[in-house]
Amino acid sequence: MPKGETVTSRRKKTIDTFQAKRARGRPARMRPSEILGRAGNYRFIFDQVWDRLWPLLSRAHSEAEVIAAFQQGASPYDGQFLPWIGELALRVLREPKFPKRRSAQVDFFADSFAAVGVVTPRRSRDICTQGRAKERLAQRAHHIIRYEYYVECSCGYKGHSWEHACPDCGAKIVFDVGLAPISAFMQ
């Protein structure tokens, strides 16, 4: 063996291995899309049962009372919440910024529970807010800012219009669907 060369340096890597670098920062314990999807599901569930559930939850002061409230108030859906809901629900109920209106309470509860206690309720709400902001941005990311037509004007200009008018004389394009033939809109 030549000097300075070791067995490991001569060994070739296999073709089918793939070692991706881990992303920067602390690794996520749960995917944000999973939390956002669960929050949407919980919003639907809490909207259905809130009128029965809220009076029982507002009087709850212990984990056992919270569990009993979910068993009585959220009866068709209580199986989704029961093993882990007690202590987490009390923390959410005691938050100083807990909303007063029904729809805000439903959304607050759903977003707080979406991470199933893996992260704090506050962080769960932040993840849901960021995910919804990304969805709204994605919906409006690409849109037509301006559209123009190729026109032949009575002034003699032939070419692209500018803001729905002839760039030379300023004659506007009339969008009267009742008078124009269909073939005019097909070009």
C-alpha positions as YAML, in Angstrom:
chain: A
units: angstrom
residues:
- id: 1
  name: MET
  ca: [0.00, 0.00, 0.00]
- id: 2
  name: PRO
  ca: [1.47, 3.41, -0.95]
- id: 3
  name: LYS
  ca: [2.35, 5.86, 1.77]
- id: 4
  name: GLY
  ca: [-0.51, 8.15, 2.96]
- id: 5
  name: GLU
  ca: [-3.23, 6.08, 1.35]
- id: 6
  name: THR
  ca: [-5.63, 4.22, 3.58]
- id: 7
  name: VAL
  ca: [-8.17, 1.53, 2.89]
- id: 8
  name: THR
  ca: [-11.07, 3.94, 3.32]
- id: 9
  name: SER
  ca: [-9.70, 6.44, 0.83]
- id: 10
  name: ARG
  ca: [-9.47, 3.75, -1.88]
- id: 11
  name: ARG
  ca: [-12.97, 2.49, -1.27]
- id: 12
  name: LYS
  ca: [-15.42, 3.83, -3.83]
- id: 13
  name: LYS
  ca: [-18.88, 4.97, -2.95]
- id: 14
  name: THR
  ca: [-21.71, 2.87, -4.23]
- id: 15
  name: ILE
  ca: [-23.88, 4.30, -6.96]
- id: 16
  name: ASP
  ca: [-27.21, 4.05, -5.20]
- id: 17
  name: THR
  ca: [-26.41, 5.88, -1.96]
- id: 18
  name: PHE
  ca: [-27.90, 9.30, -1.37]
- id: 19
  name: GLN
  ca: [-27.06, 11.45, 1.60]
- id: 20
  name: ALA
  ca: [-29.04, 14.66, 1.59]
- id: 21
  name: LYS
  ca: [-27.89, 17.45, 3.85]
- id: 22
  name: ARG
  ca: [-30.24, 18.29, 6.64]
- id: 23
  name: ALA
  ca: [-31.86, 21.71, 6.43]
- id: 24
  name: ARG
  ca: [-30.68, 24.51, 8.67]
- id: 25
  name: GLY
  ca: [-32.24, 25.01, 12.07]
- id: 26
  name: ARG
  ca: [-33.93, 22.73, 14.51]
- id: 27
  name: PRO
  ca: [-35.64, 19.77, 12.82]
- id: 28
  name: ALA
  ca: [-39.42, 20.01, 12.77]
- id: 29
  name: ARG
  ca: [-41.30, 17.60, 14.98]
- id: 30
  name: MET
  ca: [-44.37, 17.78, 12.77]
- id: 31
  name: ARG
  ca: [-44.96, 18.93, 9.20]
- id: 32
  name: PRO
  ca: [-46.70, 22.35, 8.98]
- id: 33
  name: SER
  ca: [-49.03, 21.04, 6.27]
- id: 34
  name: GLU
  ca: [-50.16, 18.29, 8.65]
- id: 35
  name: ILE
  ca: [-50.93, 20.86, 11.36]
- id: 36
  name: LEU
  ca: [-52.78, 23.11, 8.91]
- id: 37
  name: GLY
  ca: [-54.88, 20.23, 7.59]
- id: 38
  name: ARG
  ca: [-55.79, 19.07, 11.09]
- id: 39
  name: ALA
  ca: [-56.70, 22.67, 12.03]
- id: 40
  name: GLY
  ca: [-59.16, 22.81, 9.14]
- id: 41
  name: ASN
  ca: [-60.70, 19.53, 10.24]
- id: 42
  name: TYR
  ca: [-60.94, 20.69, 13.87]
- id: 43
  name: ARG
  ca: [-62.52, 23.98, 12.79]
- id: 44
  name: PHE
  ca: [-65.27, 22.01, 11.10]
- id: 45
  name: ILE
  ca: [-65.74, 19.72, 14.12]
- id: 46
  name: PHE
  ca: [-65.79, 22.52, 16.70]
- id: 47
  name: ASP
  ca: [-68.19, 24.55, 14.58]
- id: 48
  name: GLN
  ca: [-70.60, 21.61, 14.65]
- id: 49
  name: VAL
  ca: [-70.47, 20.96, 18.42]
- id: 50
  name: TRP
  ca: [-69.51, 24.32, 19.93]
- id: 51
  name: ASP
  ca: [-72.99, 25.26, 21.13]
- id: 52
  name: ARG
  ca: [-73.10, 22.10, 23.28]
- id: 53
  name: LEU
  ca: [-69.41, 22.02, 24.18]
- id: 54
  name: TRP
  ca: [-68.72, 25.61, 25.22]
- id: 55
  name: PRO
  ca: [-71.06, 25.82, 28.24]
- id: 56
  name: LEU
  ca: [-69.46, 22.68, 29.65]
- id: 57
  name: LEU
  ca: [-65.90, 23.80, 28.89]
- id: 58
  name: SER
  ca: [-66.38, 27.27, 30.36]
- id: 59
  name: ARG
  ca: [-67.20, 25.69, 33.75]
- id: 60
  name: ALA
  ca: [-64.33, 23.16, 33.68]
- id: 61
  name: HIS
  ca: [-61.53, 23.67, 36.21]
- id: 62
  name: SER
  ca: [-59.72, 20.31, 36.06]
- id: 63
  name: GLU
  ca: [-58.62, 17.77, 33.50]
- id: 64
  name: ALA
  ca: [-61.38, 15.36, 34.52]
- id: 65
  name: GLU
  ca: [-64.02, 18.05, 33.97]
- id: 66
  name: VAL
  ca: [-62.57, 18.86, 30.53]
- id: 67
  name: ILE
  ca: [-62.67, 15.19, 29.54]
- id: 68
  name: ALA
  ca: [-66.26, 14.90, 30.78]
- id: 69
  name: ALA
  ca: [-67.17, 18.05, 28.84]
- id: 70
  name: PHE
  ca: [-65.76, 16.57, 25.64]
- id: 71
  name: GLN
  ca: [-67.55, 13.27, 26.22]
- id: 72
  name: GLN
  ca: [-70.89, 15.03, 26.65]
- id: 73
  name: GLY
  ca: [-70.53, 18.06, 24.36]
- id: 74
  name: ALA
  ca: [-68.56, 16.65, 21.43]
- id: 75
  name: SER
  ca: [-70.20, 13.24, 21.44]
- id: 76
  name: PRO
  ca: [-69.74, 12.09, 17.83]
- id: 77
  name: TYR
  ca: [-66.18, 13.41, 17.64]
- id: 78
  name: ASP
  ca: [-64.89, 12.93, 21.19]
- id: 79
  name: GLY
  ca: [-62.71, 9.94, 20.23]
- id: 80
  name: GLN
  ca: [-60.36, 12.23, 18.32]
- id: 81
  name: PHE
  ca: [-59.63, 14.35, 21.41]
- id: 82
  name: LEU
  ca: [-59.98, 12.23, 24.52]
- id: 83
  name: PRO
  ca: [-56.57, 10.70, 25.18]
- id: 84
  name: TRP
  ca: [-54.68, 14.00, 25.19]
- id: 85
  name: ILE
  ca: [-57.14, 16.89, 25.47]
- id: 86
  name: GLY
  ca: [-57.35, 17.52, 29.24]
- id: 87
  name: GLU
  ca: [-54.29, 19.54, 30.22]
- id: 88
  name: LEU
  ca: [-53.97, 21.19, 26.81]
- id: 89
  name: ALA
  ca: [-57.56, 22.46, 26.86]
- id: 90
  name: LEU
  ca: [-57.06, 24.01, 30.29]
- id: 91
  name: ARG
  ca: [-53.94, 25.84, 29.06]
- id: 92
  name: VAL
  ca: [-55.84, 27.19, 26.04]
- id: 93
  name: LEU
  ca: [-58.83, 28.25, 28.15]
- id: 94
  name: ARG
  ca: [-56.59, 30.14, 30.58]
- id: 95
  name: GLU
  ca: [-54.77, 32.15, 27.90]
- id: 96
  name: PRO
  ca: [-55.21, 35.88, 28.44]
- id: 97
  name: LYS
  ca: [-56.10, 36.54, 24.79]
- id: 98
  name: PHE
  ca: [-58.83, 33.90, 24.60]
- id: 99
  name: PRO
  ca: [-61.51, 35.37, 22.29]
- id: 100
  name: LYS
  ca: [-65.04, 36.35, 23.33]
- id: 101
  name: ARG
  ca: [-66.98, 35.70, 20.10]
- id: 102
  name: ARG
  ca: [-68.13, 32.22, 19.09]
- id: 103
  name: SER
  ca: [-66.46, 32.03, 15.67]
- id: 104
  name: ALA
  ca: [-63.17, 33.36, 17.04]
- id: 105
  name: GLN
  ca: [-63.30, 30.85, 19.91]
- id: 106
  name: VAL
  ca: [-63.86, 27.97, 17.49]
- id: 107
  name: ASP
  ca: [-60.92, 29.03, 15.31]
- id: 108
  name: PHE
  ca: [-58.69, 29.67, 18.34]
- id: 109
  name: PHE
  ca: [-59.43, 26.24, 19.82]
- id: 110
  name: ALA
  ca: [-58.98, 24.43, 16.50]
- id: 111
  name: ASP
  ca: [-55.69, 26.12, 15.68]
- id: 112
  name: SER
  ca: [-54.38, 25.57, 19.22]
- id: 113
  name: PHE
  ca: [-55.14, 21.83, 19.17]
- id: 114
  name: ALA
  ca: [-53.95, 21.22, 15.60]
- id: 115
  name: ALA
  ca: [-50.45, 20.17, 16.69]
- id: 116
  name: VAL
  ca: [-51.91, 17.62, 19.16]
- id: 117
  name: GLY
  ca: [-49.69, 18.91, 21.96]
- id: 118
  name: VAL
  ca: [-46.42, 18.24, 20.11]
- id: 119
  name: VAL
  ca: [-45.71, 21.98, 20.13]
- id: 120
  name: THR
  ca: [-47.24, 24.66, 22.32]
- id: 121
  name: PRO
  ca: [-50.71, 25.96, 21.47]
- id: 122
  name: ARG
  ca: [-49.24, 29.36, 20.62]
- id: 123
  name: ARG
  ca: [-46.77, 27.85, 18.16]
- id: 124
  name: SER
  ca: [-49.54, 25.74, 16.66]
- id: 125
  name: ARG
  ca: [-51.59, 28.90, 16.01]
- id: 126
  name: ASP
  ca: [-48.54, 30.60, 14.49]
- id: 127
  name: ILE
  ca: [-47.94, 27.65, 12.14]
- id: 128
  name: CYS
  ca: [-51.60, 27.76, 11.04]
- id: 129
  name: THR
  ca: [-51.42, 31.51, 10.42]
- id: 130
  name: GLN
  ca: [-48.23, 31.19, 8.37]
- id: 131
  name: GLY
  ca: [-49.68, 28.30, 6.35]
- id: 132
  name: ARG
  ca: [-52.86, 30.20, 5.53]
- id: 133
  name: ALA
  ca: [-50.82, 33.24, 4.51]
- id: 134
  name: LYS
  ca: [-48.79, 31.05, 2.13]
- id: 135
  name: GLU
  ca: [-51.98, 29.60, 0.67]
- id: 136
  name: ARG
  ca: [-53.45, 33.06, 0.09]
- id: 137
  name: LEU
  ca: [-50.21, 34.19, -1.52]
- id: 138
  name: ALA
  ca: [-50.12, 31.13, -3.76]
- id: 139
  name: GLN
  ca: [-53.69, 31.77, -4.90]
- id: 140
  name: ARG
  ca: [-52.94, 35.29, -6.01]
- id: 141
  name: ALA
  ca: [-49.28, 34.92, -6.96]
- id: 142
  name: HIS
  ca: [-49.79, 34.86, -10.72]
- id: 143
  name: HIS
  ca: [-52.42, 37.04, -12.26]
- id: 144
  name: ILE
  ca: [-52.75, 39.15, -15.36]
- id: 145
  name: ILE
  ca: [-51.77, 42.73, -14.73]
- id: 146
  name: ARG
  ca: [-52.57, 44.13, -18.16]
- id: 147
  name: TYR
  ca: [-53.89, 42.65, -21.38]
- id: 148
  name: GLU
  ca: [-53.80, 44.31, -24.78]
- id: 149
  name: TYR
  ca: [-55.18, 43.69, -28.23]
- id: 150
  name: TYR
  ca: [-53.86, 43.98, -31.75]
- id: 151
  name: VAL
  ca: [-55.94, 46.73, -33.38]
- id: 152
  name: GLU
  ca: [-56.48, 48.26, -36.79]
- id: 153
  name: CYS
  ca: [-57.69, 51.80, -36.18]
- id: 154
  name: SER
  ca: [-59.57, 54.17, -38.51]
- id: 155
  name: CYS
  ca: [-56.66, 56.61, -38.16]
- id: 156
  name: GLY
  ca: [-54.46, 54.10, -40.00]
- id: 157
  name: TYR
  ca: [-52.60, 52.61, -37.03]
- id: 158
  name: LYS
  ca: [-52.03, 48.87, -37.09]
- id: 159
  name: GLY
  ca: [-50.44, 47.27, -34.03]
- id: 160
  name: HIS
  ca: [-50.89, 46.62, -30.35]
- id: 161
  name: SER
  ca: [-53.36, 48.71, -28.42]
- id: 162
  name: TRP
  ca: [-52.36, 50.62, -25.31]
- id: 163
  name: GLU
  ca: [-54.73, 50.35, -22.34]
- id: 164
  name: HIS
  ca: [-57.61, 49.28, -24.62]
- id: 165
  name: ALA
  ca: [-57.17, 52.21, -26.98]
- id: 166
  name: CYS
  ca: [-55.30, 53.24, -30.11]
- id: 167
  name: PRO
  ca: [-51.92, 54.64, -29.07]
- id: 168
  name: ASP
  ca: [-52.02, 57.28, -31.87]
- id: 169
  name: CYS
  ca: [-55.49, 58.81, -31.67]
- id: 170
  name: GLY
  ca: [-56.77, 57.39, -28.36]
- id: 171
  name: ALA
  ca: [-59.90, 55.73, -29.80]
- id: 172
  name: LYS
  ca: [-61.18, 53.30, -27.16]
- id: 173
  name: ILE
  ca: [-62.00, 49.64, -27.81]
- id: 174
  name: VAL
  ca: [-65.71, 49.07, -27.27]
- id: 175
  name: PHE
  ca: [-66.50, 45.80, -25.50]
- id: 176
  name: ASP
  ca: [-70.14, 45.39, -26.55]
- id: 177
  name: VAL
  ca: [-70.77, 41.67, -26.64]
- id: 178
  name: GLY
  ca: [-74.25, 42.04, -28.12]
- id: 179
  name: LEU
  ca: [-73.04, 43.84, -31.26]
- id: 180
  name: ALA
  ca: [-69.73, 42.14, -31.96]
- id: 181
  name: PRO
  ca: [-69.67, 38.80, -33.78]
- id: 182
  name: ILE
  ca: [-68.32, 35.84, -31.86]
- id: 183
  name: SER
  ca: [-65.37, 35.53, -34.24]
- id: 184
  name: ALA
  ca: [-64.11, 38.91, -33.03]
- id: 185
  name: PHE
  ca: [-63.45, 37.44, -29.58]
- id: 186
  name: MET
  ca: [-61.81, 34.28, -30.93]
- id: 187
  name: GLN
  ca: [-58.74, 36.01, -32.42]
...
